[in-house]
Amino acid sequence: MFALTENMRYYLYQHYVDMRKGMTGLYQLVKSDMSLSPVSGDVFVFFSHKRDMVKILRWDTDGFILYQKRLEEGTFEVPRFNPSTGAYELSWKSFFLIMQGVSLRSAKCRKRFRLKL
């Protein structure tokens, strides 16, 4: 429903976006610039030029959901854009850290045991 989970794929749009764009404008960016299907159920993330606002577009079972967040202070850390591609796939961890204001450059994952099957 209205949840963003680690089971979804997250794509970051490679250019800053005019935040006056709504669902239709963002849909067009996903389809034309990113060459991805807007109705796939994947999550598409768009940042403003000042990096103080984010819009997130996702297709639910019967329509689009548009999330928007504006920071009252500070900015989002945005991974470096690669101009040769239209989209950058984010891991759930990176997406979560960006939304929480954690610096991706200084964040380190601590070693954990993993059972190999």
C-alpha positions as CSV (number, residue, x, y, z in Angstrom):
1,M,0.0,0.0,0.0
2,F,1.7,3.2,1.1
3,A,5.0,1.6,2.3
4,L,8.5,1.6,0.9
5,T,10.2,-1.6,1.7
6,E,13.6,-3.3,1.2
7,N,12.0,-5.7,-1.3
8,M,11.5,-2.9,-3.9
9,R,14.0,-1.6,-6.4
10,Y,15.0,2.0,-6.1
11,Y,16.2,4.2,-9.0
12,L,17.7,7.6,-8.7
13,Y,17.1,10.0,-11.6
14,Q,20.5,11.3,-12.8
15,H,19.5,15.0,-13.0
16,Y,18.1,17.5,-10.6
17,V,14.3,18.0,-11.2
18,D,12.0,21.0,-11.1
19,M,9.9,20.2,-8.1
20,R,6.8,21.7,-9.7
21,K,6.6,18.5,-11.7
22,G,3.8,16.2,-10.6
23,M,2.9,12.6,-11.3
24,T,2.6,13.1,-15.0
25,G,5.8,15.0,-15.5
26,L,7.8,12.5,-13.4
27,Y,6.1,9.6,-15.2
28,Q,7.4,11.1,-18.5
29,L,11.0,11.4,-17.1
30,V,10.9,7.7,-16.0
31,K,9.6,6.5,-19.4
32,S,11.7,8.7,-21.7
33,D,14.9,9.6,-19.9
34,M,15.4,6.6,-17.7
35,S,14.0,4.1,-20.2
36,L,12.2,2.2,-17.4
37,S,8.5,1.2,-16.9
38,P,6.8,3.6,-14.5
39,V,4.2,1.0,-13.8
40,S,6.7,-1.7,-12.7
41,G,6.2,-1.1,-9.0
42,D,9.8,0.1,-8.7
43,V,10.5,3.3,-6.8
44,F,11.8,6.4,-8.6
45,V,13.6,9.1,-6.6
46,F,14.0,12.7,-7.8
47,F,15.9,15.5,-6.0
48,S,15.6,19.3,-6.4
49,H,18.6,21.3,-7.5
50,K,19.1,22.7,-3.9
51,R,18.9,19.1,-2.6
52,D,16.5,20.1,0.1
53,M,13.5,18.4,-1.5
54,V,12.8,14.9,-2.8
55,K,9.9,13.4,-4.7
56,I,9.4,9.7,-4.9
57,L,7.1,8.1,-7.5
58,R,5.8,4.5,-7.3
59,W,3.0,2.6,-9.0
60,D,0.7,0.8,-6.6
61,T,-1.8,-1.8,-7.8
62,D,-4.2,0.6,-9.3
63,G,-2.5,4.0,-9.4
64,F,0.5,6.1,-8.7
65,I,1.7,7.2,-5.3
66,L,3.7,10.4,-5.0
67,Y,5.7,11.0,-1.8
68,Q,7.3,14.4,-1.2
69,K,9.7,15.5,1.6
70,R,11.1,19.0,2.1
71,L,13.8,19.5,4.7
72,E,13.4,22.6,6.9
73,E,17.1,22.7,7.3
74,G,20.1,21.0,5.7
75,T,20.3,19.0,2.4
76,F,20.1,15.4,1.2
77,E,23.4,13.8,0.2
78,V,23.0,12.6,-3.4
79,P,25.3,10.0,-4.9
80,R,27.5,11.3,-7.7
81,F,25.6,11.3,-11.0
82,N,26.9,9.4,-14.0
83,P,25.9,11.5,-17.0
84,S,26.1,8.6,-19.4
85,T,23.1,6.8,-17.9
86,G,19.6,7.9,-17.2
87,A,19.2,6.1,-13.9
88,Y,21.2,4.9,-11.0
89,E,20.0,1.9,-9.0
90,L,20.1,2.5,-5.2
91,S,20.2,-0.2,-2.6
92,W,17.6,-0.1,0.1
93,K,20.4,0.7,2.7
94,S,21.6,3.7,0.6
95,F,18.1,5.0,0.1
96,F,17.4,4.7,3.8
97,L,20.6,6.4,4.8
98,I,20.0,9.3,2.4
99,M,16.5,9.8,3.8
100,Q,17.9,9.8,7.4
101,G,20.6,12.3,6.7
102,V,23.5,9.9,7.1
103,S,26.6,10.7,5.0
104,L,27.2,7.9,2.5
105,R,30.9,8.8,2.3
106,S,31.6,8.2,6.0
107,A,29.1,5.4,6.7
108,K,30.7,2.0,7.1
109,C,29.1,-1.4,7.5
110,R,30.5,-3.3,10.4
111,K,31.5,-6.9,9.8
112,R,28.8,-9.5,10.4
113,F,28.6,-13.2,10.3
114,R,26.7,-14.6,7.3
115,L,25.8,-18.2,7.0
116,K,26.7,-19.6,3.6
117,L,24.3,-22.1,2.2
